[in-house]
Amino acid sequence: MLTLEIQIGGNFYQALTKLKHAWDMWSSIPVLVTTEEYEEEARQLLEGSFHEIRDIIRIINWKKIQRLFELEKEMAGLKDEIGM
């Protein structure tokens, strides 16, 4: 199970707290979606207070999520076109 938190600014401590809590409670894989601008700030927090999830958390740039959506949309269109 994944737990997603989208954070493009603001309080990263709070976002990581939510993800850590979900990991503690349900052993879910924490996923932080953010911008390249804030990736470093998130990684710095993972070196300190949130070191327990440092090796588990996935930090994903929002552009990758957008690209995934575009590819899935394109794939659905191709499937319709060929009758799958």
mmCIF file of the N, C-alpha and C atoms, coordinates in Angstrom:
data_MODEL
# 
_entry.id   MODEL 
# 
loop_
_atom_site.group_PDB 
_atom_site.id 
_atom_site.type_symbol 
_atom_site.label_atom_id 
_atom_site.label_alt_id 
_atom_site.label_comp_id 
_atom_site.label_asym_id 
_atom_site.label_entity_id 
_atom_site.label_seq_id 
_atom_site.pdbx_PDB_ins_code 
_atom_site.Cartn_x 
_atom_site.Cartn_y 
_atom_site.Cartn_z 
_atom_site.occupancy 
_atom_site.B_iso_or_equiv 
_atom_site.pdbx_formal_charge 
_atom_site.auth_seq_id 
_atom_site.auth_comp_id 
_atom_site.auth_asym_id 
_atom_site.auth_atom_id 
_atom_site.pdbx_PDB_model_num 
ATOM 1   N N  . MET A 1 1  ? 0.848   -1.177 0.000   1.00 0.00 ? 1  MET A N  1 
ATOM 2   C CA . MET A 1 1  ? 0.000   0.000  0.000   1.00 0.00 ? 1  MET A CA 1 
ATOM 3   C C  . MET A 1 1  ? 0.892   1.238  0.000   1.00 0.00 ? 1  MET A C  1 
ATOM 4   N N  . LEU A 1 2  ? 0.491   2.213  -0.791  1.00 0.00 ? 2  LEU A N  1 
ATOM 5   C CA . LEU A 1 2  ? 1.197   3.486  -0.851  1.00 0.00 ? 2  LEU A CA 1 
ATOM 6   C C  . LEU A 1 2  ? 0.406   4.554  -0.107  1.00 0.00 ? 2  LEU A C  1 
ATOM 7   N N  . THR A 1 3  ? 1.116   5.475  0.514   1.00 0.00 ? 3  THR A N  1 
ATOM 8   C CA . THR A 1 3  ? 0.504   6.664  1.088   1.00 0.00 ? 3  THR A CA 1 
ATOM 9   C C  . THR A 1 3  ? 1.126   7.855  0.397   1.00 0.00 ? 3  THR A C  1 
ATOM 10  N N  . LEU A 1 4  ? 0.310   8.633  -0.294  1.00 0.00 ? 4  LEU A N  1 
ATOM 11  C CA . LEU A 1 4  ? 0.787   9.793  -1.046  1.00 0.00 ? 4  LEU A CA 1 
ATOM 12  C C  . LEU A 1 4  ? 0.558   11.077 -0.279  1.00 0.00 ? 4  LEU A C  1 
ATOM 13  N N  . GLU A 1 5  ? 1.532   11.943 -0.348  1.00 0.00 ? 5  GLU A N  1 
ATOM 14  C CA . GLU A 1 5  ? 1.402   13.296 0.189   1.00 0.00 ? 5  GLU A CA 1 
ATOM 15  C C  . GLU A 1 5  ? 1.943   14.223 -0.893  1.00 0.00 ? 5  GLU A C  1 
ATOM 16  N N  . ILE A 1 6  ? 1.129   15.172 -1.312  1.00 0.00 ? 6  ILE A N  1 
ATOM 17  C CA . ILE A 1 6  ? 1.554   16.130 -2.333  1.00 0.00 ? 6  ILE A CA 1 
ATOM 18  C C  . ILE A 1 6  ? 1.899   17.426 -1.631  1.00 0.00 ? 6  ILE A C  1 
ATOM 19  N N  . GLN A 1 7  ? 3.144   17.863 -1.823  1.00 0.00 ? 7  GLN A N  1 
ATOM 20  C CA . GLN A 1 7  ? 3.629   19.059 -1.132  1.00 0.00 ? 7  GLN A CA 1 
ATOM 21  C C  . GLN A 1 7  ? 4.462   19.865 -2.120  1.00 0.00 ? 7  GLN A C  1 
ATOM 22  N N  . ILE A 1 8  ? 3.949   21.005 -2.547  1.00 0.00 ? 8  ILE A N  1 
ATOM 23  C CA . ILE A 1 8  ? 4.690   21.838 -3.482  1.00 0.00 ? 8  ILE A CA 1 
ATOM 24  C C  . ILE A 1 8  ? 5.182   23.136 -2.836  1.00 0.00 ? 8  ILE A C  1 
ATOM 25  N N  . GLY A 1 9  ? 5.091   23.186 -1.551  1.00 0.00 ? 9  GLY A N  1 
ATOM 26  C CA . GLY A 1 9  ? 5.558   24.329 -0.779  1.00 0.00 ? 9  GLY A CA 1 
ATOM 27  C C  . GLY A 1 9  ? 5.005   24.227 0.627   1.00 0.00 ? 9  GLY A C  1 
ATOM 28  N N  . GLY A 1 10 ? 5.392   25.132 1.450   1.00 0.00 ? 10 GLY A N  1 
ATOM 29  C CA . GLY A 1 10 ? 4.837   25.140 2.786   1.00 0.00 ? 10 GLY A CA 1 
ATOM 30  C C  . GLY A 1 10 ? 5.585   24.274 3.778   1.00 0.00 ? 10 GLY A C  1 
ATOM 31  N N  . ASN A 1 11 ? 4.843   23.577 4.612   1.00 0.00 ? 11 ASN A N  1 
ATOM 32  C CA . ASN A 1 11 ? 5.396   22.875 5.753   1.00 0.00 ? 11 ASN A CA 1 
ATOM 33  C C  . ASN A 1 11 ? 5.735   21.415 5.433   1.00 0.00 ? 11 ASN A C  1 
ATOM 34  N N  . PHE A 1 12 ? 6.987   21.170 5.043   1.00 0.00 ? 12 PHE A N  1 
ATOM 35  C CA . PHE A 1 12 ? 7.416   19.812 4.730   1.00 0.00 ? 12 PHE A CA 1 
ATOM 36  C C  . PHE A 1 12 ? 7.495   18.950 5.977   1.00 0.00 ? 12 PHE A C  1 
ATOM 37  N N  . TYR A 1 13 ? 7.758   19.540 7.096   1.00 0.00 ? 13 TYR A N  1 
ATOM 38  C CA . TYR A 1 13 ? 7.805   18.781 8.346   1.00 0.00 ? 13 TYR A CA 1 
ATOM 39  C C  . TYR A 1 13 ? 6.457   18.119 8.592   1.00 0.00 ? 13 TYR A C  1 
ATOM 40  N N  . GLN A 1 14 ? 5.395   18.871 8.399   1.00 0.00 ? 14 GLN A N  1 
ATOM 41  C CA . GLN A 1 14 ? 4.050   18.335 8.596   1.00 0.00 ? 14 GLN A CA 1 
ATOM 42  C C  . GLN A 1 14 ? 3.749   17.232 7.571   1.00 0.00 ? 14 GLN A C  1 
ATOM 43  N N  . ALA A 1 15 ? 4.143   17.427 6.332   1.00 0.00 ? 15 ALA A N  1 
ATOM 44  C CA . ALA A 1 15 ? 3.910   16.418 5.295   1.00 0.00 ? 15 ALA A CA 1 
ATOM 45  C C  . ALA A 1 15 ? 4.638   15.124 5.639   1.00 0.00 ? 15 ALA A C  1 
ATOM 46  N N  . LEU A 1 16 ? 5.899   15.235 6.055   1.00 0.00 ? 16 LEU A N  1 
ATOM 47  C CA . LEU A 1 16 ? 6.662   14.042 6.413   1.00 0.00 ? 16 LEU A CA 1 
ATOM 48  C C  . LEU A 1 16 ? 6.128   13.388 7.679   1.00 0.00 ? 16 LEU A C  1 
ATOM 49  N N  . THR A 1 17 ? 5.591   14.188 8.582   1.00 0.00 ? 17 THR A N  1 
ATOM 50  C CA . THR A 1 17 ? 4.965   13.636 9.791   1.00 0.00 ? 17 THR A CA 1 
ATOM 51  C C  . THR A 1 17 ? 3.784   12.753 9.414   1.00 0.00 ? 17 THR A C  1 
ATOM 52  N N  . LYS A 1 18 ? 2.964   13.213 8.494   1.00 0.00 ? 18 LYS A N  1 
ATOM 53  C CA . LYS A 1 18 ? 1.813   12.418 8.046   1.00 0.00 ? 18 LYS A CA 1 
ATOM 54  C C  . LYS A 1 18 ? 2.281   11.113 7.405   1.00 0.00 ? 18 LYS A C  1 
ATOM 55  N N  . LEU A 1 19 ? 3.304   11.195 6.573   1.00 0.00 ? 19 LEU A N  1 
ATOM 56  C CA . LEU A 1 19 ? 3.805   9.995  5.908   1.00 0.00 ? 19 LEU A CA 1 
ATOM 57  C C  . LEU A 1 19 ? 4.421   9.021  6.906   1.00 0.00 ? 19 LEU A C  1 
ATOM 58  N N  . LYS A 1 20 ? 5.152   9.535  7.867   1.00 0.00 ? 20 LYS A N  1 
ATOM 59  C CA . LYS A 1 20 ? 5.767   8.671  8.882   1.00 0.00 ? 20 LYS A CA 1 
ATOM 60  C C  . LYS A 1 20 ? 4.690   8.000  9.723   1.00 0.00 ? 20 LYS A C  1 
ATOM 61  N N  . HIS A 1 21 ? 3.661   8.745  10.057  1.00 0.00 ? 21 HIS A N  1 
ATOM 62  C CA . HIS A 1 21 ? 2.558   8.192  10.846  1.00 0.00 ? 21 HIS A CA 1 
ATOM 63  C C  . HIS A 1 21 ? 1.884   7.040  10.084  1.00 0.00 ? 21 HIS A C  1 
ATOM 64  N N  . ALA A 1 22 ? 1.628   7.233  8.801   1.00 0.00 ? 22 ALA A N  1 
ATOM 65  C CA . ALA A 1 22 ? 1.010   6.174  7.997   1.00 0.00 ? 22 ALA A CA 1 
ATOM 66  C C  . ALA A 1 22 ? 1.927   4.951  7.928   1.00 0.00 ? 22 ALA A C  1 
ATOM 67  N N  . TRP A 1 23 ? 3.221   5.168  7.826   1.00 0.00 ? 23 TRP A N  1 
ATOM 68  C CA . TRP A 1 23 ? 4.180   4.061  7.803   1.00 0.00 ? 23 TRP A CA 1 
ATOM 69  C C  . TRP A 1 23 ? 4.171   3.317  9.143   1.00 0.00 ? 23 TRP A C  1 
ATOM 70  N N  . ASP A 1 24 ? 4.163   4.086  10.236  1.00 0.00 ? 24 ASP A N  1 
ATOM 71  C CA . ASP A 1 24 ? 4.120   3.478  11.577  1.00 0.00 ? 24 ASP A CA 1 
ATOM 72  C C  . ASP A 1 24 ? 2.841   2.659  11.784  1.00 0.00 ? 24 ASP A C  1 
ATOM 73  N N  . MET A 1 25 ? 1.711   3.194  11.364  1.00 0.00 ? 25 MET A N  1 
ATOM 74  C CA . MET A 1 25 ? 0.416   2.565  11.622  1.00 0.00 ? 25 MET A CA 1 
ATOM 75  C C  . MET A 1 25 ? 0.138   1.383  10.694  1.00 0.00 ? 25 MET A C  1 
ATOM 76  N N  . TRP A 1 26 ? 0.431   1.536  9.406   1.00 0.00 ? 26 TRP A N  1 
ATOM 77  C CA . TRP A 1 26 ? -0.010  0.551  8.424   1.00 0.00 ? 26 TRP A CA 1 
ATOM 78  C C  . TRP A 1 26 ? 1.129   -0.052 7.591   1.00 0.00 ? 26 TRP A C  1 
ATOM 79  N N  . SER A 1 27 ? 2.350   0.307  7.895   1.00 0.00 ? 27 SER A N  1 
ATOM 80  C CA . SER A 1 27 ? 3.506   -0.153 7.112   1.00 0.00 ? 27 SER A CA 1 
ATOM 81  C C  . SER A 1 27 ? 3.359   0.172  5.633   1.00 0.00 ? 27 SER A C  1 
ATOM 82  N N  . SER A 1 28 ? 2.698   1.287  5.348   1.00 0.00 ? 28 SER A N  1 
ATOM 83  C CA . SER A 1 28 ? 2.521   1.698  3.957   1.00 0.00 ? 28 SER A CA 1 
ATOM 84  C C  . SER A 1 28 ? 3.803   2.367  3.453   1.00 0.00 ? 28 SER A C  1 
ATOM 85  N N  . ILE A 1 29 ? 4.001   2.336  2.166   1.00 0.00 ? 29 ILE A N  1 
ATOM 86  C CA . ILE A 1 29 ? 5.178   2.964  1.567   1.00 0.00 ? 29 ILE A CA 1 
ATOM 87  C C  . ILE A 1 29 ? 4.895   4.452  1.397   1.00 0.00 ? 29 ILE A C  1 
ATOM 88  N N  . PRO A 1 30 ? 5.687   5.304  2.049   1.00 0.00 ? 30 PRO A N  1 
ATOM 89  C CA . PRO A 1 30 ? 5.451   6.744  1.945   1.00 0.00 ? 30 PRO A CA 1 
ATOM 90  C C  . PRO A 1 30 ? 5.958   7.298  0.613   1.00 0.00 ? 30 PRO A C  1 
ATOM 91  N N  . VAL A 1 31 ? 5.116   8.124  -0.025  1.00 0.00 ? 31 VAL A N  1 
ATOM 92  C CA . VAL A 1 31 ? 5.463   8.741  -1.299  1.00 0.00 ? 31 VAL A CA 1 
ATOM 93  C C  . VAL A 1 31 ? 5.204   10.241 -1.181  1.00 0.00 ? 31 VAL A C  1 
ATOM 94  N N  . LEU A 1 32 ? 6.247   11.022 -1.392  1.00 0.00 ? 32 LEU A N  1 
ATOM 95  C CA . LEU A 1 32 ? 6.133   12.475 -1.362  1.00 0.00 ? 32 LEU A CA 1 
ATOM 96  C C  . LEU A 1 32 ? 6.244   12.991 -2.786  1.00 0.00 ? 32 LEU A C  1 
ATOM 97  N N  . VAL A 1 33 ? 5.199   13.653 -3.258  1.00 0.00 ? 33 VAL A N  1 
ATOM 98  C CA . VAL A 1 33 ? 5.196   14.262 -4.580  1.00 0.00 ? 33 VAL A CA 1 
ATOM 99  C C  . VAL A 1 33 ? 5.473   15.745 -4.386  1.00 0.00 ? 33 VAL A C  1 
ATOM 100 N N  . THR A 1 34 ? 6.509   16.244 -5.066  1.00 0.00 ? 34 THR A N  1 
ATOM 101 C CA . THR A 1 34 ? 6.910   17.631 -4.865  1.00 0.00 ? 34 THR A CA 1 
ATOM 102 C C  . THR A 1 34 ? 7.584   18.175 -6.120  1.00 0.00 ? 34 THR A C  1 
ATOM 103 N N  . THR A 1 35 ? 8.140   19.358 -6.020  1.00 0.00 ? 35 THR A N  1 
ATOM 104 C CA . THR A 1 35 ? 8.854   19.991 -7.132  1.00 0.00 ? 35 THR A CA 1 
ATOM 105 C C  . THR A 1 35 ? 10.354  19.835 -6.927  1.00 0.00 ? 35 THR A C  1 
ATOM 106 N N  . GLU A 1 36 ? 11.108  20.020 -8.000  1.00 0.00 ? 36 GLU A N  1 
ATOM 107 C CA . GLU A 1 36 ? 12.563  19.928 -7.869  1.00 0.00 ? 36 GLU A CA 1 
ATOM 108 C C  . GLU A 1 36 ? 13.093  20.986 -6.898  1.00 0.00 ? 36 GLU A C  1 
ATOM 109 N N  . GLU A 1 37 ? 12.405  22.080 -6.808  1.00 0.00 ? 37 GLU A N  1 
ATOM 110 C CA . GLU A 1 37 ? 12.803  23.159 -5.903  1.00 0.00 ? 37 GLU A CA 1 
ATOM 111 C C  . GLU A 1 37 ? 12.800  22.705 -4.441  1.00 0.00 ? 37 GLU A C  1 
ATOM 112 N N  . TYR A 1 38 ? 11.852  21.838 -4.085  1.00 0.00 ? 38 TYR A N  1 
ATOM 113 C CA . TYR A 1 38 ? 11.686  21.443 -2.688  1.00 0.00 ? 38 TYR A CA 1 
ATOM 114 C C  . TYR A 1 38 ? 12.232  20.052 -2.362  1.00 0.00 ? 38 TYR A C  1 
ATOM 115 N N  . GLU A 1 39 ? 12.714  19.340 -3.368  1.00 0.00 ? 39 GLU A N  1 
ATOM 116 C CA . GLU A 1 39 ? 13.249  18.000 -3.116  1.00 0.00 ? 39 GLU A CA 1 
ATOM 117 C C  . GLU A 1 39 ? 14.387  18.032 -2.095  1.00 0.00 ? 39 GLU A C  1 
ATOM 118 N N  . GLU A 1 40 ? 15.274  18.995 -2.219  1.00 0.00 ? 40 GLU A N  1 
ATOM 119 C CA . GLU A 1 40 ? 16.421  19.073 -1.306  1.00 0.00 ? 40 GLU A CA 1 
ATOM 120 C C  . GLU A 1 40 ? 15.973  19.328 0.134   1.00 0.00 ? 40 GLU A C  1 
ATOM 121 N N  . GLU A 1 41 ? 14.996  20.198 0.304   1.00 0.00 ? 41 GLU A N  1 
ATOM 122 C CA . GLU A 1 41 ? 14.484  20.467 1.654   1.00 0.00 ? 41 GLU A CA 1 
ATOM 123 C C  . GLU A 1 41 ? 13.924  19.191 2.277   1.00 0.00 ? 41 GLU A C  1 
ATOM 124 N N  . ALA A 1 42 ? 13.190  18.428 1.485   1.00 0.00 ? 42 ALA A N  1 
ATOM 125 C CA . ALA A 1 42 ? 12.632  17.172 1.985   1.00 0.00 ? 42 ALA A CA 1 
ATOM 126 C C  . ALA A 1 42 ? 13.746  16.196 2.345   1.00 0.00 ? 42 ALA A C  1 
ATOM 127 N N  . ARG A 1 43 ? 14.761  16.099 1.511   1.00 0.00 ? 43 ARG A N  1 
ATOM 128 C CA . ARG A 1 43 ? 15.875  15.176 1.775   1.00 0.00 ? 43 ARG A CA 1 
ATOM 129 C C  . ARG A 1 43 ? 16.644  15.575 3.041   1.00 0.00 ? 43 ARG A C  1 
ATOM 130 N N  . GLN A 1 44 ? 16.778  16.852 3.291   1.00 0.00 ? 44 GLN A N  1 
ATOM 131 C CA . GLN A 1 44 ? 17.455  17.314 4.505   1.00 0.00 ? 44 GLN A CA 1 
ATOM 132 C C  . GLN A 1 44 ? 16.681  16.885 5.740   1.00 0.00 ? 44 GLN A C  1 
ATOM 133 N N  . LEU A 1 45 ? 15.368  17.003 5.705   1.00 0.00 ? 45 LEU A N  1 
ATOM 134 C CA . LEU A 1 45 ? 14.551  16.565 6.838   1.00 0.00 ? 45 LEU A CA 1 
ATOM 135 C C  . LEU A 1 45 ? 14.655  15.050 7.039   1.00 0.00 ? 45 LEU A C  1 
ATOM 136 N N  . LEU A 1 46 ? 14.824  14.316 5.958   1.00 0.00 ? 46 LEU A N  1 
ATOM 137 C CA . LEU A 1 46 ? 14.953  12.862 6.056   1.00 0.00 ? 46 LEU A CA 1 
ATOM 138 C C  . LEU A 1 46 ? 16.280  12.438 6.661   1.00 0.00 ? 46 LEU A C  1 
ATOM 139 N N  . GLU A 1 47 ? 17.255  13.302 6.652   1.00 0.00 ? 47 GLU A N  1 
ATOM 140 C CA . GLU A 1 47 ? 18.546  13.004 7.280   1.00 0.00 ? 47 GLU A CA 1 
ATOM 141 C C  . GLU A 1 47 ? 18.480  13.182 8.798   1.00 0.00 ? 47 GLU A C  1 
ATOM 142 N N  . GLY A 1 48 ? 17.495  13.924 9.273   1.00 0.00 ? 48 GLY A N  1 
ATOM 143 C CA . GLY A 1 48 ? 17.383  14.185 10.707  1.00 0.00 ? 48 GLY A CA 1 
ATOM 144 C C  . GLY A 1 48 ? 16.190  13.501 11.327  1.00 0.00 ? 48 GLY A C  1 
ATOM 145 N N  . SER A 1 49 ? 15.163  14.270 11.556  1.00 0.00 ? 49 SER A N  1 
ATOM 146 C CA . SER A 1 49 ? 13.989  13.807 12.305  1.00 0.00 ? 49 SER A CA 1 
ATOM 147 C C  . SER A 1 49 ? 13.303  12.595 11.697  1.00 0.00 ? 49 SER A C  1 
ATOM 148 N N  . PHE A 1 50 ? 13.397  12.407 10.407  1.00 0.00 ? 50 PHE A N  1 
ATOM 149 C CA . PHE A 1 50 ? 12.657  11.343 9.739   1.00 0.00 ? 50 PHE A CA 1 
ATOM 150 C C  . PHE A 1 50 ? 13.576  10.273 9.165   1.00 0.00 ? 50 PHE A C  1 
ATOM 151 N N  . HIS A 1 51 ? 14.701  10.062 9.840   1.00 0.00 ? 51 HIS A N  1 
ATOM 152 C CA . HIS A 1 51 ? 15.678  9.095  9.335   1.00 0.00 ? 51 HIS A CA 1 
ATOM 153 C C  . HIS A 1 51 ? 15.121  7.666  9.256   1.00 0.00 ? 51 HIS A C  1 
ATOM 154 N N  . GLU A 1 52 ? 14.090  7.372  10.034  1.00 0.00 ? 52 GLU A N  1 
ATOM 155 C CA . GLU A 1 52 ? 13.514  6.019  10.018  1.00 0.00 ? 52 GLU A CA 1 
ATOM 156 C C  . GLU A 1 52 ? 12.907  5.667  8.658   1.00 0.00 ? 52 GLU A C  1 
ATOM 157 N N  . ILE A 1 53 ? 12.413  6.658  7.928   1.00 0.00 ? 53 ILE A N  1 
ATOM 158 C CA . ILE A 1 53 ? 11.788  6.388  6.632   1.00 0.00 ? 53 ILE A CA 1 
ATOM 159 C C  . ILE A 1 53 ? 12.681  6.799  5.462   1.00 0.00 ? 53 ILE A C  1 
ATOM 160 N N  . ARG A 1 54 ? 13.880  7.240  5.751   1.00 0.00 ? 54 ARG A N  1 
ATOM 161 C CA . ARG A 1 54 ? 14.793  7.740  4.709   1.00 0.00 ? 54 ARG A CA 1 
ATOM 162 C C  . ARG A 1 54 ? 15.004  6.722  3.587   1.00 0.00 ? 54 ARG A C  1 
ATOM 163 N N  . ASP A 1 55 ? 15.157  5.453  3.924   1.00 0.00 ? 55 ASP A N  1 
ATOM 164 C CA . ASP A 1 55 ? 15.438  4.437  2.909   1.00 0.00 ? 55 ASP A CA 1 
ATOM 165 C C  . ASP A 1 55 ? 14.176  3.828  2.305   1.00 0.00 ? 55 ASP A C  1 
ATOM 166 N N  . ILE A 1 56 ? 13.018  4.216  2.806   1.00 0.00 ? 56 ILE A N  1 
ATOM 167 C CA . ILE A 1 56 ? 11.753  3.652  2.351   1.00 0.00 ? 56 ILE A CA 1 
ATOM 168 C C  . ILE A 1 56 ? 10.970  4.633  1.484   1.00 0.00 ? 56 ILE A C  1 
ATOM 169 N N  . ILE A 1 57 ? 11.032  5.907  1.852   1.00 0.00 ? 57 ILE A N  1 
ATOM 170 C CA . ILE A 1 57 ? 10.225  6.922  1.187   1.00 0.00 ? 57 ILE A CA 1 
ATOM 171 C C  . ILE A 1 57 ? 10.631  7.084  -0.273  1.00 0.00 ? 57 ILE A C  1 
ATOM 172 N N  . ARG A 1 58 ? 9.659   7.392  -1.074  1.00 0.00 ? 58 ARG A N  1 
ATOM 173 C CA . ARG A 1 58 ? 9.890   7.718  -2.483  1.00 0.00 ? 58 ARG A CA 1 
ATOM 174 C C  . ARG A 1 58 ? 9.575   9.193  -2.667  1.00 0.00 ? 58 ARG A C  1 
ATOM 175 N N  . ILE A 1 59 ? 10.536  9.934  -3.173  1.00 0.00 ? 59 ILE A N  1 
ATOM 176 C CA . ILE A 1 59 ? 10.320  11.350 -3.478  1.00 0.00 ? 59 ILE A CA 1 
ATOM 177 C C  . ILE A 1 59 ? 10.204  11.449 -4.989  1.00 0.00 ? 59 ILE A C  1 
ATOM 178 N N  . ILE A 1 60 ? 9.055   11.909 -5.441  1.00 0.00 ? 60 ILE A N  1 
ATOM 179 C CA . ILE A 1 60 ? 8.759   11.933 -6.870  1.00 0.00 ? 60 ILE A CA 1 
ATOM 180 C C  . ILE A 1 60 ? 8.449   13.358 -7.308  1.00 0.00 ? 60 ILE A C  1 
ATOM 181 N N  . ASN A 1 61 ? 9.076   13.751 -8.395  1.00 0.00 ? 61 ASN A N  1 
ATOM 182 C CA . ASN A 1 61 ? 8.812   15.059 -8.978  1.00 0.00 ? 61 ASN A CA 1 
ATOM 183 C C  . ASN A 1 61 ? 7.425   15.030 -9.623  1.00 0.00 ? 61 ASN A C  1 
ATOM 184 N N  . TRP A 1 62 ? 6.660   16.078 -9.428  1.00 0.00 ? 62 TRP A N  1 
ATOM 185 C CA . TRP A 1 62 ? 5.293   16.141 -9.928  1.00 0.00 ? 62 TRP A CA 1 
ATOM 186 C C  . TRP A 1 62 ? 5.240   15.976 -11.443 1.00 0.00 ? 62 TRP A C  1 
ATOM 187 N N  . LYS A 1 63 ? 6.317   16.341 -12.143 1.00 0.00 ? 63 LYS A N  1 
ATOM 188 C CA . LYS A 1 63 ? 6.336   16.215 -13.602 1.00 0.00 ? 63 LYS A CA 1 
ATOM 189 C C  . LYS A 1 63 ? 6.287   14.752 -14.031 1.00 0.00 ? 63 LYS A C  1 
ATOM 190 N N  . LYS A 1 64 ? 6.828   13.856 -13.210 1.00 0.00 ? 64 LYS A N  1 
ATOM 191 C CA . LYS A 1 64 ? 6.767   12.432 -13.524 1.00 0.00 ? 64 LYS A CA 1 
ATOM 192 C C  . LYS A 1 64 ? 5.337   11.916 -13.404 1.00 0.00 ? 64 LYS A C  1 
ATOM 193 N N  . ILE A 1 65 ? 4.596   12.425 -12.448 1.00 0.00 ? 65 ILE A N  1 
ATOM 194 C CA . ILE A 1 65 ? 3.189   12.042 -12.288 1.00 0.00 ? 65 ILE A CA 1 
ATOM 195 C C  . ILE A 1 65 ? 2.393   12.533 -13.491 1.00 0.00 ? 65 ILE A C  1 
ATOM 196 N N  . GLN A 1 66 ? 2.668   13.759 -13.914 1.00 0.00 ? 66 GLN A N  1 
ATOM 197 C CA . GLN A 1 66 ? 1.993   14.314 -15.084 1.00 0.00 ? 66 GLN A CA 1 
ATOM 198 C C  . GLN A 1 66 ? 2.313   13.485 -16.329 1.00 0.00 ? 66 GLN A C  1 
ATOM 199 N N  . ARG A 1 67 ? 3.561   13.105 -16.492 1.00 0.00 ? 67 ARG A N  1 
ATOM 200 C CA . ARG A 1 67 ? 3.976   12.292 -17.642 1.00 0.00 ? 67 ARG A CA 1 
ATOM 201 C C  . ARG A 1 67 ? 3.287   10.923 -17.615 1.00 0.00 ? 67 ARG A C  1 
ATOM 202 N N  . LEU A 1 68 ? 3.208   10.312 -16.435 1.00 0.00 ? 68 LEU A N  1 
ATOM 203 C CA . LEU A 1 68 ? 2.524   9.030  -16.294 1.00 0.00 ? 68 LEU A CA 1 
ATOM 204 C C  . LEU A 1 68 ? 1.065   9.145  -16.730 1.00 0.00 ? 68 LEU A C  1 
ATOM 205 N N  . PHE A 1 69 ? 0.400   10.205 -16.314 1.00 0.00 ? 69 PHE A N  1 
ATOM 206 C CA . PHE A 1 69 ? -0.996  10.431 -16.689 1.00 0.00 ? 69 PHE A CA 1 
ATOM 207 C C  . PHE A 1 69 ? -1.116  10.553 -18.212 1.00 0.00 ? 69 PHE A C  1 
ATOM 208 N N  . GLU A 1 70 ? -0.209  11.323 -18.824 1.00 0.00 ? 70 GLU A N  1 
ATOM 209 C CA . GLU A 1 70 ? -0.248  11.516 -20.275 1.00 0.00 ? 70 GLU A CA 1 
ATOM 210 C C  . GLU A 1 70 ? -0.032  10.193 -21.016 1.00 0.00 ? 70 GLU A C  1 
ATOM 211 N N  . LEU A 1 71 ? 0.916   9.386  -20.543 1.00 0.00 ? 71 LEU A N  1 
ATOM 212 C CA . LEU A 1 71 ? 1.176   8.094  -21.184 1.00 0.00 ? 71 LEU A CA 1 
ATOM 213 C C  . LEU A 1 71 ? -0.007  7.145  -21.046 1.00 0.00 ? 71 LEU A C  1 
ATOM 214 N N  . GLU A 1 72 ? -0.632  7.125  -19.871 1.00 0.00 ? 72 GLU A N  1 
ATOM 215 C CA . GLU A 1 72 ? -1.791  6.256  -19.671 1.00 0.00 ? 72 GLU A CA 1 
ATOM 216 C C  . GLU A 1 72 ? -2.966  6.691  -20.549 1.00 0.00 ? 72 GLU A C  1 
ATOM 217 N N  . LYS A 1 73 ? -3.126  7.998  -20.702 1.00 0.00 ? 73 LYS A N  1 
ATOM 218 C CA . LYS A 1 73 ? -4.180  8.526  -21.562 1.00 0.00 ? 73 LYS A CA 1 
ATOM 219 C C  . LYS A 1 73 ? -3.907  8.135  -23.025 1.00 0.00 ? 73 LYS A C  1 
ATOM 220 N N  . GLU A 1 74 ? -2.664  8.259  -23.443 1.00 0.00 ? 74 GLU A N  1 
ATOM 221 C CA . GLU A 1 74 ? -2.283  7.881  -24.801 1.00 0.00 ? 74 GLU A CA 1 
ATOM 222 C C  . GLU A 1 74 ? -2.496  6.380  -25.020 1.00 0.00 ? 74 GLU A C  1 
ATOM 223 N N  . MET A 1 75 ? -2.111  5.583  -24.040 1.00 0.00 ? 75 MET A N  1 
ATOM 224 C CA . MET A 1 75 ? -2.277  4.141  -24.140 1.00 0.00 ? 75 MET A CA 1 
ATOM 225 C C  . MET A 1 75 ? -3.754  3.761  -24.245 1.00 0.00 ? 75 MET A C  1 
ATOM 226 N N  . ALA A 1 76 ? -4.608  4.410  -23.476 1.00 0.00 ? 76 ALA A N  1 
ATOM 227 C CA . ALA A 1 76 ? -6.045  4.130  -23.538 1.00 0.00 ? 76 ALA A CA 1 
ATOM 228 C C  . ALA A 1 76 ? -6.591  4.469  -24.922 1.00 0.00 ? 76 ALA A C  1 
ATOM 229 N N  . GLY A 1 77 ? -6.124  5.575  -25.490 1.00 0.00 ? 77 GLY A N  1 
ATOM 230 C CA . GLY A 1 77 ? -6.559  5.959  -26.836 1.00 0.00 ? 77 GLY A CA 1 
ATOM 231 C C  . GLY A 1 77 ? -6.113  4.939  -27.868 1.00 0.00 ? 77 GLY A C  1 
ATOM 232 N N  . LEU A 1 78 ? -4.896  4.446  -27.764 1.00 0.00 ? 78 LEU A N  1 
ATOM 233 C CA . LEU A 1 78 ? -4.415  3.431  -28.701 1.00 0.00 ? 78 LEU A CA 1 
ATOM 234 C C  . LEU A 1 78 ? -5.186  2.133  -28.563 1.00 0.00 ? 78 LEU A C  1 
ATOM 235 N N  . LYS A 1 79 ? -5.504  1.755  -27.335 1.00 0.00 ? 79 LYS A N  1 
ATOM 236 C CA . LYS A 1 79 ? -6.292  0.537  -27.116 1.00 0.00 ? 79 LYS A CA 1 
ATOM 237 C C  . LYS A 1 79 ? -7.667  0.670  -27.755 1.00 0.00 ? 79 LYS A C  1 
ATOM 238 N N  . ASP A 1 80 ? -8.297  1.827  -27.617 1.00 0.00 ? 80 ASP A N  1 
ATOM 239 C CA . ASP A 1 80 ? -9.592  2.060  -28.243 1.00 0.00 ? 80 ASP A CA 1 
ATOM 240 C C  . ASP A 1 80 ? -9.473  1.987  -29.761 1.00 0.00 ? 80 ASP A C  1 
ATOM 241 N N  . GLU A 1 81 ? -8.428  2.577  -30.280 1.00 0.00 ? 81 GLU A N  1 
ATOM 242 C CA . GLU A 1 81 ? -8.216  2.624  -31.727 1.00 0.00 ? 81 GLU A CA 1 
ATOM 243 C C  . GLU A 1 81 ? -8.064  1.230  -32.333 1.00 0.00 ? 81 GLU A C  1 
ATOM 244 N N  . ILE A 1 82 ? -7.392  0.322  -31.626 1.00 0.00 ? 82 ILE A N  1 
ATOM 245 C CA . ILE A 1 82 ? -7.190  -1.008 -32.185 1.00 0.00 ? 82 ILE A CA 1 
ATOM 246 C C  . ILE A 1 82 ? -8.205  -2.028 -31.649 1.00 0.00 ? 82 ILE A C  1 
ATOM 247 N N  . GLY A 1 83 ? -9.124  -1.563 -30.839 1.00 0.00 ? 83 GLY A N  1 
ATOM 248 C CA . GLY A 1 83 ? -10.210 -2.418 -30.374 1.00 0.00 ? 83 GLY A CA 1 
ATOM 249 C C  . GLY A 1 83 ? -9.863  -3.360 -29.234 1.00 0.00 ? 83 GLY A C  1 
ATOM 250 N N  . MET A 1 84 ? -9.007  -2.932 -28.368 1.00 0.00 ? 84 MET A N  1 
ATOM 251 C CA . MET A 1 84 ? -8.644  -3.772 -27.216 1.00 0.00 ? 84 MET A CA 1 
ATOM 252 C C  . MET A 1 84 ? -9.434  -3.385 -25.992 1.00 0.00 ? 84 MET A C  1 
# 
